[in-house]
Amino acid sequence: MIKLSGETVESIFARLEDLLPGYEYRPQQLDFAKAVERAIEKNVPGIFEAGTGTGKSLAALIPAALS
């Protein structure tokens, strides 16, 4: 089980290589996640786009799970 209490988007992404076999760090994925996090924190809708292979699903799910 992964505990999310006290975690940040950055700390989760820093640990993903250890938690998910085959995961590769992608700076664009962290940038995307931070943009989603800002929209959630400000309680505003966001429109996000990123190229194929960026990891959009995980980048959106992590900040949502932390909110």
Order of alpha helices (4+ residues) and beta strands (2+ residues): alpha-alpha-alpha
